Amino acid sequence: MTDAIREAIRSHPFIQLKLTADLDLARSHYLDIYSDCHAQLPENFFSRRADYTNRAKDLEVLCRLDIRPNTVHPAIDVLRLLFLKVESLKGICYQDFEMSQDWPMCEYARTDYYRQTREKGGQKCYSLDACWNLGEDLLGCGPYSLLPIRTKEEVRKAKAESCKRIEQADRLFIRPHHLLCLMCHYGLGDIENPLDVDNLQEILVKMRDNPDIPVTLSEGCCMVCDPCPAYDPDKHMCVWIYTRDQLKDLRVLQKLGLKSGDTVRARELMNLLTGKIKTAVEICGPDVFVRESYVWAPCSSAEAGHYERARSIGLFDS
């Protein structure tokens, strides 16, 4: 059964998982339990009650993940949360106090297998930064013990092909929130240096050198995304922060008074952006996201001032 589950997740990372725990067992009244009729007890009550050790482990895991029992989530999110939030099996499969015979410890509980998988070769593979430039070196590490990963060659090939498309393009296609990413990259003072893991620099240079080029704002992966290790070319989505990014897209469109699919010339668009959005914090920051959240965390660059610096410099000469 576990082999089938692993294969299903590996083949379909966004497959929906229902994280179950036996909560219905507690929906029983002592008069039903300790009388002769048992009229209102859940089905198979007594055999289910005897499985208390697994019930405790289920709830301990869900507690650490901050997920309500019997809810459905994409497998890719569950795995990343697992390796992010569960540092060891202590408190789940074993305890640091003497266990009674009624609470047997899992035979593999004190092995180092989980930690070794979580931090293979010293890499903390549950973080976003871990996937940059590591490619297949992450296989077997943390969530990538079950999830697929883009290889270095796949990323290199995607970079070359997408840069050629940008070079030849007479029209650009950009996610709305990537306009802020472009400005943050510019604010770092790095406009002349291409990045291996996205096409921010190439888009910036194209817009700077062609201020009248049409730019179409499109929700979903765009000309920036192709070489990103977090881009899934089969699903056409960013597998790390797809929900948060879609909300950021819509926030930018709302601020600019535009809608998905609108096309604006580069100079006009960037002037509209810097005129309407004074700071990246209002789109990506902790006041409009949840700092402690996994799904809705603020952007790490939002409070760094890169966007604001780029806004003060300006992308175009006039």
C-alpha positions as CSV (number, residue, x, y, z in Angstrom):
1,M,0.0,0.0,0.0
2,T,2.7,2.5,0.9
3,D,4.6,1.7,-2.4
4,A,1.4,2.5,-4.3
5,I,0.9,5.8,-2.5
6,R,4.5,6.8,-3.1
7,E,4.2,6.0,-6.8
8,A,1.0,7.9,-7.1
9,I,2.5,11.0,-5.5
10,R,5.7,10.8,-7.6
11,S,3.6,10.5,-10.8
12,H,1.0,13.2,-9.8
13,P,2.5,15.6,-7.2
14,F,-0.8,17.6,-7.0
15,I,-2.9,14.5,-6.2
16,Q,-5.3,15.3,-3.4
17,L,-4.5,13.6,0.0
18,K,-7.1,13.3,2.7
19,L,-5.3,13.3,6.0
20,T,-7.5,11.2,8.2
21,A,-7.7,10.7,11.9
22,D,-10.4,8.9,13.8
23,L,-12.2,11.8,15.4
24,D,-15.6,10.2,15.3
25,L,-14.6,7.8,18.1
26,A,-14.9,10.7,20.6
27,R,-18.6,11.1,19.5
28,S,-19.7,8.6,22.1
29,H,-21.5,8.9,25.4
30,Y,-20.3,7.0,28.4
31,L,-23.9,5.6,29.0
32,D,-23.7,4.0,25.6
33,I,-20.2,2.6,26.1
34,Y,-20.8,1.1,29.5
35,S,-24.4,-0.1,29.1
36,D,-25.7,-3.2,27.4
37,C,-27.3,-1.6,24.4
38,H,-24.5,0.4,22.8
39,A,-27.2,2.1,20.8
40,Q,-25.4,5.3,19.7
41,L,-21.8,4.1,19.4
42,P,-19.9,4.6,16.2
43,E,-19.5,1.5,14.0
44,N,-16.8,-0.9,15.2
45,F,-16.3,1.3,18.3
46,F,-14.4,-1.2,20.5
47,S,-11.9,-2.3,17.8
48,R,-11.3,1.3,16.8
49,R,-10.8,2.3,20.4
50,A,-8.1,-0.3,20.8
51,D,-6.0,1.4,18.1
52,Y,-5.2,4.4,20.4
53,T,-1.4,4.4,19.6
54,N,-1.9,5.0,15.9
55,R,-4.7,7.5,16.7
56,A,-2.3,9.5,18.8
57,K,0.4,9.5,16.1
58,D,-2.1,10.7,13.5
59,L,-3.1,13.6,15.6
60,E,0.4,14.5,16.6
61,V,1.5,14.7,13.0
62,L,-1.6,16.8,12.1
63,C,-0.9,19.1,15.1
64,R,2.6,19.8,13.9
65,L,1.4,20.4,10.3
66,D,-1.4,22.7,11.7
67,I,-3.9,20.8,9.5
68,R,-7.4,19.9,10.6
69,P,-8.0,16.1,10.5
70,N,-10.0,14.7,7.6
71,T,-9.3,17.6,5.3
72,V,-7.9,17.4,1.7
73,H,-4.7,18.9,0.5
74,P,-2.4,18.7,-2.5
75,A,0.3,16.0,-1.9
76,I,3.1,18.5,-2.8
77,D,2.0,20.9,0.0
78,V,1.7,18.1,2.6
79,L,5.2,16.8,1.9
80,R,6.8,20.2,2.1
81,L,5.0,21.0,5.3
82,L,6.0,17.6,6.7
83,F,9.7,18.2,6.2
84,L,9.5,21.8,7.1
85,K,7.7,21.4,10.4
86,V,8.4,17.9,11.7
87,E,12.1,17.9,12.7
88,S,12.2,14.4,14.1
89,L,10.0,11.5,15.2
90,K,10.3,12.4,18.8
91,G,6.9,13.0,20.4
92,I,5.2,11.1,17.5
93,C,6.8,7.6,17.3
94,Y,8.8,7.7,20.5
95,Q,9.0,9.8,23.7
96,D,11.9,10.9,25.9
97,F,10.3,9.3,28.9
98,E,9.8,5.6,29.7
99,M,7.0,4.1,27.8
100,S,4.5,1.6,29.2
101,Q,3.6,-1.7,27.6
102,D,0.3,-0.2,26.7
103,W,2.1,2.4,24.6
104,P,4.7,0.4,22.6
105,M,7.3,2.4,20.7
106,C,7.6,1.9,16.9
107,E,10.6,-0.4,16.2
108,Y,12.1,2.1,13.8
109,A,11.3,5.2,15.9
110,R,14.9,5.9,17.2
111,T,16.6,5.2,13.9
112,D,18.1,8.2,12.1
113,Y,16.3,7.5,8.8
114,Y,13.9,10.4,8.9
115,R,16.5,13.0,9.8
116,Q,18.9,11.6,7.2
117,T,16.2,12.0,4.5
118,R,15.2,15.4,5.8
119,E,18.7,16.8,5.6
120,K,20.5,14.7,3.1
121,G,24.2,15.7,2.8
122,G,23.6,18.6,5.1
123,Q,21.0,20.2,2.7
124,K,17.8,21.4,4.3
125,C,15.7,20.2,1.4
126,Y,12.4,21.5,2.6
127,S,13.2,25.2,1.8
128,L,12.7,27.0,-1.4
129,D,16.3,28.1,-1.6
130,A,17.4,24.5,-1.5
131,C,16.1,23.8,-5.1
132,W,18.1,26.6,-6.7
133,N,20.8,25.2,-8.9
134,L,20.9,21.8,-7.2
135,G,18.7,19.9,-9.7
136,E,19.0,16.1,-9.4
137,D,21.3,16.5,-6.4
138,L,18.1,16.9,-4.4
139,L,16.7,13.5,-5.4
140,G,16.0,11.4,-2.3
141,C,16.3,14.5,0.0
142,G,13.3,15.6,2.1
143,P,10.2,16.1,-0.1
144,Y,12.2,15.1,-3.1
145,S,12.3,11.5,-1.8
146,L,8.8,11.4,-3.3
147,L,8.5,14.5,-5.5
148,P,10.1,14.9,-9.0
149,I,12.7,17.6,-9.6
150,R,13.9,19.4,-12.7
151,T,17.5,18.3,-13.6
152,K,20.2,20.9,-14.2
153,E,20.2,20.0,-17.9
154,E,16.5,20.6,-18.1
155,V,16.9,24.0,-16.5
156,R,19.9,24.9,-18.7
157,K,18.0,23.9,-21.9
158,A,14.9,25.8,-20.8
159,K,17.0,28.9,-20.1
160,A,18.6,28.8,-23.5
161,E,15.3,28.3,-25.4
162,S,13.4,30.9,-23.5
163,C,16.1,33.5,-23.8
164,K,16.1,33.0,-27.5
165,R,12.3,33.6,-27.6
166,I,12.7,36.8,-25.6
167,E,15.4,38.0,-27.9
168,Q,13.3,37.5,-30.9
169,A,10.0,38.6,-29.4
170,D,8.1,41.7,-30.6
171,R,5.7,41.3,-27.7
172,L,6.3,40.3,-24.0
173,F,4.1,38.2,-21.8
174,I,4.5,38.8,-18.0
175,R,2.7,37.8,-14.9
176,P,1.5,41.0,-13.2
177,H,3.3,40.4,-9.9
178,H,6.6,39.7,-11.9
179,L,6.6,43.4,-12.6
180,L,7.5,43.9,-9.0
181,C,10.1,41.1,-9.2
182,L,11.6,42.9,-12.2
183,M,11.9,46.1,-10.2
184,C,13.4,44.3,-7.2
185,H,16.0,42.7,-9.4
186,Y,16.8,46.2,-10.8
187,G,16.9,47.7,-7.4
188,L,19.7,45.2,-6.5
189,G,21.8,46.9,-9.1
190,D,22.2,43.7,-11.1
191,I,20.6,44.6,-14.4
192,E,23.6,43.5,-16.5
193,N,24.0,40.0,-14.9
194,P,21.6,37.2,-16.1
195,L,20.3,34.7,-13.6
196,D,20.4,31.0,-14.2
197,V,17.0,30.4,-12.5
198,D,14.7,32.9,-14.2
199,N,14.6,35.5,-17.0
200,L,14.1,38.7,-15.0
201,Q,17.3,40.3,-16.4
202,E,16.5,39.4,-20.0
203,I,13.0,41.0,-19.7
204,L,14.4,44.1,-18.0
205,V,17.0,44.7,-20.7
206,K,14.4,44.0,-23.5
207,M,12.0,46.5,-21.9
208,R,14.8,49.1,-21.3
209,D,16.0,48.8,-24.9
210,N,12.5,48.7,-26.4
211,P,10.3,51.0,-24.3
212,D,7.4,50.8,-26.8
213,I,7.3,47.0,-26.9
214,P,3.8,45.7,-26.0
215,V,3.6,43.8,-22.7
216,T,0.6,41.5,-22.1
217,L,-0.2,40.8,-18.5
218,S,-1.1,37.2,-18.1
219,E,-2.0,35.2,-15.0
220,G,0.1,32.0,-14.9
221,C,3.7,31.2,-15.8
222,C,5.2,33.7,-18.2
223,M,8.4,34.5,-20.0
224,V,10.2,34.9,-16.7
225,C,9.5,31.4,-15.5
226,D,10.8,28.8,-18.0
227,P,14.2,28.1,-16.4
228,C,13.0,28.2,-12.8
229,P,13.6,25.0,-10.9
230,A,10.2,25.5,-9.2
231,Y,8.4,25.6,-12.6
232,D,6.6,22.5,-13.6
233,P,6.5,22.5,-17.4
234,D,3.9,19.7,-17.5
235,K,1.5,21.4,-15.1
236,H,2.5,24.9,-16.2
237,M,2.6,26.2,-12.7
238,C,5.1,27.3,-10.0
239,V,5.0,24.3,-7.6
240,W,6.2,26.3,-4.6
241,I,4.0,29.3,-4.2
242,Y,1.3,29.0,-6.9
243,T,-1.7,30.1,-4.7
244,R,0.2,33.1,-3.2
245,D,1.4,34.2,-6.6
246,Q,-2.0,34.2,-8.2
247,L,-3.3,36.5,-5.4
248,K,-0.3,38.8,-6.0
249,D,-1.1,38.9,-9.7
250,L,-4.7,40.0,-9.0
251,R,-3.6,42.6,-6.4
252,V,-1.3,44.2,-8.9
253,L,-4.0,44.2,-11.6
254,Q,-6.4,45.8,-9.2
255,K,-3.9,48.5,-8.2
256,L,-3.2,49.3,-11.8
257,G,-6.8,49.3,-12.8
258,L,-6.1,46.6,-15.4
259,K,-7.4,43.1,-16.0
260,S,-5.8,39.8,-17.0
261,G,-5.0,39.8,-20.7
262,D,-4.6,43.6,-21.1
263,T,-1.6,44.8,-23.2
264,V,0.3,48.0,-22.4
265,R,3.5,49.4,-23.9
266,A,6.5,48.8,-21.6
267,R,7.3,52.4,-20.7
268,E,3.6,53.2,-20.0
269,L,3.2,50.0,-18.0
270,M,6.2,50.6,-15.8
271,N,5.3,54.2,-15.2
272,L,1.8,53.1,-14.2
273,L,3.3,50.5,-11.9
274,T,5.6,53.0,-10.1
275,G,2.9,55.6,-10.0
276,K,0.3,53.4,-8.5
277,I,2.4,51.0,-6.3
278,K,4.6,53.0,-3.9
279,T,6.1,50.0,-2.1
280,A,6.3,46.2,-2.6
281,V,5.0,45.7,0.9
282,E,1.5,46.6,-0.1
283,I,1.4,43.7,-2.5
284,C,3.8,41.1,-1.0
285,G,4.5,42.2,2.6
286,P,3.6,40.8,6.0
287,D,0.7,43.2,6.4
288,V,-1.1,41.7,3.5
289,F,0.1,38.1,4.0
290,V,0.6,35.9,7.0
291,R,4.2,35.8,8.2
292,E,4.0,32.4,10.0
293,S,2.1,30.7,7.2
294,Y,3.4,28.2,4.7
295,V,0.9,28.8,2.0
296,W,0.4,32.6,2.4
297,A,3.9,33.7,3.6
298,P,5.1,37.2,2.6
299,C,7.8,37.5,0.0
300,S,11.3,37.5,1.5
301,S,12.3,40.6,-0.5
302,A,9.2,42.7,0.2
303,E,10.8,44.6,3.1
304,A,14.3,44.8,1.7
305,G,13.7,48.1,-0.2
306,H,14.8,46.9,-3.6
307,Y,11.6,47.8,-5.3
308,E,11.6,51.3,-3.7
309,R,15.2,51.9,-4.8
310,A,14.4,50.9,-8.4
311,R,11.3,53.1,-8.3
312,S,13.5,56.1,-7.3
313,I,16.0,55.4,-10.1
314,G,13.5,54.7,-12.9
315,L,14.0,52.1,-15.6
316,F,13.9,54.5,-18.6
317,D,16.1,57.5,-19.4
318,S,13.1,59.8,-19.8
